[in-house]
C-alpha cells in the first residue's frame, strides 16, 4: 500500500500531573554536570533551546496513519518535509527496509548523523507504527518478539531538583531494583569536585543498600584523566556501570579509557548516530553496553541493526530512555540483546504516580519496577490526529 502523505509539525506533549509532589522543588539545587560547565558565565545545566518536539504522521492510501515522535522541531521538520517526504511519498509503506535505506542514502551529502538522524528516526518510527496498524499486530511481534513481556527497569535520577535522596526513596518505593545517579561536578572543579562526586555516589550506595544496582552518568562532560581518577575513587561503591563519560565524538578517548580502566563496565552511545560508531565500538571492544536512543539514532530500523551488532560481539544493549515511550518498550520486548529498560526524564517527582507522567496516551506504565508493553496494533497509541493538532505549537 502506497504512502500518500508525510507531515511533520511542532508539538508539546509534556505531562500535566494532578498529584502534588511530596516535597517542594529546591530553587538552589545543583543541576547535573554539563559539557558547558567550563564556562561559569553561561547558564548552568542543560543547554537551553526553544525547539519543541516533532510530530511525524505518515498516511497510507487507505487512510491508516502512523506516528513518530521526534526532537528539535525547528530544523528537523524542514528535513522531513522538504527532503525526506518527497522521496517516500508514493512508495510502499510496508517496505521499511527499502525506505530506511532511501533515507540513509539521501542524507549522505550533509551527513546522516545529528539532525538528519533525528529526522530519519521520526519517519522510521511512524512507518513501523503504520505497518503494525495495517497488519493489526503490535510492533514487537513484527520485530520477532515477544522475547519477553516483562522488562526489568531502572530509574535515572536526571532531575535533582527535589533532592536526590528524596528521588531515590521514591524510586525504591516504586519497586525499582536499579538506580542511576548523575554527577554534578566536572574537571574544572578539580579535587573538590572529585570529592563531591564521591560523596554523591557514597550516599546513594548507602541509601539503596547492597540489593539494588547503582550506576553513574557523566553526561559527556569529563576528560580521560578525570574519568580514570574518578573510576578509581569509586571502586568501593561497586558501580554496575559508568556512563557517557567523554564527548561522543571523541572515539580516541574511548579507546584509551578502555585500556586504562579495564575493570570498569562502561556504557555509552545515546549521542551516537546511525550505524558506523556502533560498529567501530563493537568491533574494538570500546564499551560493554550500547545505549542508542531510538528517537535520535535512526529509529527502530537502526536500533535493530545495533542489537544484532551487539549480539555478534557479546555486548548488551539498553535503549536510552527506552521505557519513556512505546518505541523503546516494543524494541526491548523483542530483541534478545536488550537486558534492561531505562526510565528517565526525571521518572516522576516524589509521590507523583507514574501513570500521571505519560506523555503519549497508550504508553504502558512501569509497575513494581517492570513493564509489559501494549499488545495493541502498532505501538498501541490511544490518540487521534485531532489530539496532536491540539498540541501543535510554534517552532
C-alpha positions as CSV (number, residue, x, y, z in Angstrom):
1,X,0.0,0.0,0.0
2,X,1.5,3.3,-1.0
3,X,2.3,6.3,1.2
4,X,0.1,9.3,0.3
5,X,1.2,11.9,2.8
6,X,4.1,12.7,5.2
7,X,3.5,15.5,7.7
8,X,5.9,17.0,10.3
9,X,4.9,19.7,12.7
10,X,6.0,21.0,16.2
11,X,4.1,19.8,19.3
12,X,4.5,19.8,23.0
13,X,3.4,16.7,24.9
14,X,4.7,17.4,28.4
15,X,2.7,15.6,31.1
16,X,0.5,17.5,33.4
17,X,0.3,15.5,36.7
18,X,-2.5,16.3,39.1
19,X,-0.8,14.9,42.2
20,X,1.4,17.3,44.1
21,X,4.9,16.2,44.9
22,X,5.6,15.2,48.4
23,X,8.4,17.8,48.7
24,X,8.9,21.2,47.3
25,X,11.3,21.7,44.4
26,X,14.5,23.3,45.5
27,X,15.5,26.6,43.8
28,X,19.1,26.1,44.8
29,X,19.5,22.5,43.6
30,X,22.7,21.9,41.6
31,X,22.0,20.7,38.0
32,X,23.7,17.6,36.6
33,X,27.1,18.1,35.1
34,X,27.2,19.6,31.6
35,X,29.9,20.0,28.8
36,X,29.4,23.7,29.3
37,X,30.5,23.7,32.9
38,X,33.9,25.1,32.0
39,X,32.2,28.4,31.2
40,X,30.7,29.6,34.5
41,X,29.3,32.8,32.9
42,X,26.8,30.7,30.9
43,X,23.6,29.2,32.4
44,X,24.3,26.0,34.3
45,X,22.8,22.7,33.5
46,X,21.1,21.7,30.2
47,X,21.8,24.0,27.3
48,X,18.6,25.9,26.6
49,X,16.9,25.9,23.3
50,X,13.4,26.8,22.1
51,X,12.7,23.9,19.7
52,X,9.8,21.7,20.7
53,X,9.2,18.1,19.7
54,X,8.4,16.9,16.2
55,X,5.2,15.1,15.3
56,X,5.6,13.0,12.2
57,X,2.5,11.4,10.7
58,X,2.8,9.1,7.7
59,X,-0.5,8.2,6.0
60,X,-1.2,5.3,3.6
61,X,-3.7,5.1,0.7
62,X,-6.5,3.6,2.9
63,X,-6.2,6.4,5.5
64,X,-4.3,4.4,8.1
65,X,-1.6,6.6,9.7
66,X,1.5,6.0,11.8
67,X,3.1,8.3,14.4
68,X,6.7,9.1,15.2
69,X,7.8,11.5,17.9
70,X,11.0,13.4,17.0
71,X,13.1,16.1,18.6
72,X,14.5,19.5,17.6
73,X,11.4,20.5,15.6
74,X,12.9,23.7,14.1
75,X,15.4,22.1,11.7
76,X,14.1,18.5,11.8
77,X,10.7,19.4,10.4
78,X,12.3,21.0,7.4
79,X,14.4,18.0,6.7
80,X,11.4,15.7,6.9
81,X,9.0,17.9,4.8
82,X,11.5,19.3,2.3
83,X,13.8,16.4,1.7
84,X,12.5,13.0,3.0
85,X,8.8,13.3,2.3
86,X,9.1,13.8,-1.5
87,X,11.3,10.7,-1.6
88,X,9.0,8.3,0.2
89,X,5.5,9.5,-0.9
90,X,4.2,7.0,-3.4
91,X,6.5,4.2,-2.0
92,X,5.1,1.0,-0.5
93,X,4.6,1.8,3.2
94,X,5.3,-1.9,4.2
95,X,8.8,-1.7,2.7
96,X,10.5,-0.5,5.8
97,X,14.0,-1.8,4.8
98,X,13.8,0.0,1.4
99,X,12.5,3.2,2.9
100,X,15.2,3.2,5.6
101,X,17.9,2.7,3.0
102,X,16.5,5.5,0.9
103,X,16.6,8.0,3.8
104,X,20.1,7.0,4.8
105,X,21.4,7.4,1.3
106,X,19.6,10.6,0.6
107,X,21.2,12.4,3.6
108,X,24.8,11.3,3.0
109,X,25.5,14.6,1.3
110,X,25.0,16.5,4.5
111,X,25.7,13.7,7.0
112,X,23.3,11.0,8.3
113,X,24.3,11.9,11.9
114,X,22.9,14.7,14.1
115,X,19.8,16.5,12.9
116,X,19.4,14.2,9.8
117,X,19.3,11.2,12.1
118,X,16.6,12.9,14.3
119,X,14.5,13.3,11.1
120,X,15.1,9.8,9.9
121,X,14.1,8.5,13.3
122,X,10.8,10.3,13.4
123,X,9.8,9.0,9.9
124,X,11.1,5.5,10.6
125,X,9.1,5.2,13.8
126,X,6.0,6.4,12.1
127,X,6.4,3.8,9.4
128,X,6.7,1.0,11.9
129,X,3.6,2.2,13.7
130,X,1.8,2.3,10.4
131,X,3.0,-1.1,9.4
132,X,1.7,-2.6,12.7
133,X,-1.7,-0.9,12.3
134,X,-2.1,-2.2,8.8
135,X,-1.2,-5.8,9.9
136,X,-3.1,-5.4,13.1
137,X,-0.1,-6.6,15.2
138,X,2.0,-4.9,17.9
139,X,5.4,-3.8,16.6
140,X,7.2,-6.1,18.9
141,X,5.7,-9.1,17.0
142,X,6.9,-7.6,13.7
143,X,10.4,-7.4,15.2
144,X,10.3,-11.2,16.0
145,X,9.0,-11.0,19.6
146,X,7.9,-11.3,22.2
147,X,11.2,-12.4,23.7
148,X,9.7,-11.2,27.0
149,X,6.7,-9.3,28.1
150,X,8.1,-8.4,31.5
151,X,11.0,-5.9,31.1
152,X,13.1,-5.1,34.2
153,X,13.6,-1.4,34.5
154,X,15.9,1.1,36.2
155,X,15.3,4.7,37.2
156,X,17.6,7.5,36.1
157,X,17.6,10.4,38.5
158,X,18.1,13.2,35.9
159,X,16.1,15.7,38.0
160,X,17.9,16.7,41.2
161,X,15.5,19.5,41.9
162,X,13.6,17.6,44.6
163,X,16.7,16.4,46.4
164,X,18.4,13.3,45.1
165,X,17.8,11.4,48.4
166,X,14.0,12.1,48.1
167,X,14.0,10.9,44.5
168,X,15.9,7.7,45.4
169,X,13.5,7.0,48.2
170,X,10.6,7.3,45.7
171,X,12.2,5.1,43.1
172,X,12.7,2.4,45.7
173,X,9.1,2.7,46.8
174,X,8.0,2.3,43.2
175,X,9.9,-1.0,43.1
176,X,12.9,-0.2,41.0
177,X,15.8,-2.6,41.7
178,X,18.4,-0.4,39.9
179,X,19.0,3.4,40.0
180,X,21.3,5.7,38.1
181,X,22.6,8.9,39.5
182,X,24.2,11.8,37.6
183,X,27.4,13.6,38.6
184,X,27.2,17.3,39.4
185,X,30.8,18.3,39.3
186,X,33.4,18.2,36.5
187,X,37.1,18.6,35.8
188,X,37.1,22.4,36.3
189,X,36.4,21.8,40.0
190,X,39.5,19.6,40.4
191,X,39.9,17.8,43.8
192,X,36.9,19.4,45.4
193,X,34.7,18.2,42.5
194,X,36.1,14.7,42.8
195,X,35.4,14.6,46.5
196,X,31.8,15.8,46.0
197,X,31.2,13.3,43.2
198,X,32.4,10.5,45.5
199,X,30.1,11.8,48.3
200,X,27.1,11.6,45.9
201,X,27.8,8.0,45.0
202,X,28.7,7.0,48.6
203,X,25.4,8.4,49.9
204,X,23.4,6.8,47.1
205,X,25.1,3.4,47.7
206,X,24.3,3.6,51.4
207,X,20.7,4.6,50.7
208,X,19.9,1.8,48.1
209,X,21.8,-0.9,50.0
210,X,23.5,-4.0,48.6
211,X,20.5,-5.5,46.9
212,X,20.0,-2.6,44.4
213,X,22.2,-1.9,41.4
214,X,23.8,1.5,41.2
215,X,25.1,3.3,38.1
216,X,26.5,6.7,37.4
217,X,26.3,9.1,34.4
218,X,28.7,11.9,33.5
219,X,26.7,13.3,30.5
220,X,29.6,13.8,28.1
221,X,31.3,16.2,30.5
222,X,34.6,14.6,31.6
223,X,38.1,14.2,30.1
224,X,40.1,10.9,30.1
225,X,42.3,11.9,33.1
226,X,39.3,12.8,35.2
227,X,37.5,9.6,34.3
228,X,40.4,7.4,35.3
229,X,40.8,9.2,38.7
230,X,37.1,9.1,39.5
231,X,36.7,5.5,38.5
232,X,39.5,4.5,40.9
233,X,38.0,6.5,43.7
234,X,34.5,4.9,43.2
235,X,35.7,1.3,43.1
236,X,34.5,0.6,46.7
237,X,30.9,1.5,45.8
238,X,30.5,-1.3,43.2
239,X,29.0,0.7,40.3
240,X,27.2,-1.5,37.8
241,X,28.5,0.7,35.1
242,X,30.0,4.2,34.4
243,X,28.2,6.0,31.6
244,X,28.7,8.8,29.0
245,X,32.0,9.9,30.4
246,X,33.6,11.8,27.4
247,X,32.4,13.6,24.2
248,X,30.6,11.1,22.0
249,X,32.7,12.2,19.0
250,X,36.0,11.5,20.8
251,X,36.3,7.9,19.9
252,X,40.1,8.1,20.5
253,X,39.5,8.7,24.2
254,X,37.1,5.7,24.3
255,X,40.0,3.5,23.0
256,X,42.4,4.9,25.6
257,X,40.0,4.6,28.5
258,X,39.1,1.0,27.7
259,X,42.8,0.3,28.1
260,X,43.3,2.3,31.3
261,X,40.2,1.1,33.2
262,X,39.6,-2.5,32.0
263,X,37.9,-3.5,35.3
264,X,35.1,-1.0,35.0
265,X,31.9,-1.8,33.0
266,X,31.4,1.1,30.5
267,X,28.3,2.2,28.8
268,X,27.5,5.0,26.3
269,X,26.1,5.9,22.8
270,X,22.9,7.9,23.4
271,X,24.5,10.6,21.2
272,X,25.9,8.3,18.5
273,X,24.0,8.3,15.3
274,X,23.5,5.8,12.5
275,X,25.5,2.5,12.4
276,X,29.2,3.3,11.9
277,X,30.1,4.4,15.5
278,X,28.4,1.4,17.0
279,X,30.1,-0.9,14.5
280,X,33.5,0.6,15.4
281,X,32.9,0.4,19.1
282,X,31.6,-3.2,19.0
283,X,34.5,-4.4,16.8
284,X,37.1,-2.8,19.0
285,X,35.5,-3.6,22.4
286,X,35.3,0.1,23.5
287,X,32.3,-0.3,25.7
288,X,30.3,-3.1,27.3
289,X,26.8,-1.7,27.0
290,X,25.4,0.2,23.9
291,X,22.7,2.7,24.7
292,X,21.2,4.1,21.4
293,X,18.2,6.4,21.7
294,X,15.6,5.2,19.2
295,X,14.2,8.7,18.6
296,X,17.7,10.0,17.7
297,X,19.8,7.2,16.3
298,X,17.7,6.5,13.2
299,X,14.6,4.9,14.5
300,X,13.6,1.3,15.0
301,X,15.4,0.2,11.9
302,X,18.8,1.4,13.1
303,X,18.2,0.1,16.7
304,X,17.5,-3.4,15.4
305,X,20.8,-3.4,13.5
306,X,22.6,-2.2,16.6
307,X,21.1,-5.1,18.6
308,X,22.4,-7.5,16.0
309,X,25.8,-6.0,16.1
310,X,25.8,-6.3,19.9
311,X,24.9,-9.9,19.8
312,X,27.7,-10.7,17.4
313,X,30.2,-9.1,19.8
314,X,28.7,-10.4,23.1
315,X,27.6,-6.9,24.2
316,X,24.4,-5.7,25.8
317,X,22.0,-3.0,24.6
318,X,19.8,-0.7,26.7
319,X,17.7,1.8,24.8
320,X,18.3,5.3,26.2
321,X,15.1,6.4,27.8
322,X,13.5,3.4,26.3
323,X,10.7,3.0,28.8
324,X,9.5,6.6,28.4
325,X,7.8,5.9,25.0
326,X,6.4,2.8,23.3
327,X,9.2,2.7,20.8
328,X,11.8,1.5,23.3
329,X,9.2,-0.7,25.0
330,X,8.5,-2.7,21.9
331,X,12.1,-2.9,20.9
332,X,13.1,-4.1,24.4
333,X,10.4,-6.7,24.4
334,X,11.5,-8.2,21.1
335,X,15.3,-8.1,20.9
336,X,17.4,-10.6,22.9
337,X,20.4,-8.2,23.2
338,X,18.4,-5.9,25.4
339,X,18.6,-6.7,29.1
340,X,17.0,-3.7,30.9
341,X,14.8,-0.8,30.2
342,X,15.6,2.8,31.3
343,X,13.0,5.2,32.8
344,X,14.5,8.7,32.5
345,X,13.3,12.3,32.1
346,X,13.1,12.5,35.8
347,X,10.9,9.4,36.1
348,X,8.4,11.3,38.3
349,X,8.6,13.8,41.2
350,X,8.5,12.1,44.6
351,X,4.9,11.0,45.3
352,X,3.6,11.5,41.8
353,X,2.3,8.3,40.2
354,X,4.0,7.1,37.0
355,X,0.6,7.0,35.3
356,X,0.5,10.8,35.5
357,X,3.8,11.2,33.7
358,X,2.7,9.6,30.5
359,X,3.2,11.9,27.5
360,X,1.6,9.9,24.8
361,X,-1.7,8.1,25.6
362,X,-1.4,4.4,25.2
363,X,2.1,4.2,26.6
364,X,2.5,1.3,29.0
365,X,3.5,2.2,32.6
366,X,6.1,0.6,34.8
367,X,4.7,-1.3,37.7
368,X,6.9,-2.6,40.6
369,X,10.0,-1.9,38.6
370,X,8.9,-3.9,35.5
371,X,7.0,-3.1,32.3
372,X,4.7,-5.0,29.9
373,X,4.2,-3.2,26.5
374,X,0.8,-2.7,24.9
375,X,-0.3,-5.6,22.6
376,X,-2.5,-3.2,20.5
377,X,-1.6,-2.7,16.8
378,X,1.4,-0.7,16.0
379,X,2.9,1.0,19.1
380,X,-0.5,1.0,20.8
381,X,-1.1,4.7,20.8
382,X,-4.5,5.8,22.0
383,X,-4.9,9.3,20.5
384,X,-6.3,10.9,17.3
385,X,-4.7,13.3,14.9
386,X,-7.0,15.9,16.4
387,X,-5.3,15.3,19.7
388,X,-2.0,16.0,18.1
389,X,-3.3,19.2,16.4
390,X,-4.5,20.5,19.8
391,X,-0.8,20.3,21.0
392,X,0.7,22.0,18.0
393,X,2.9,25.0,18.8
394,X,5.1,27.5,17.0
395,X,8.7,26.4,16.4
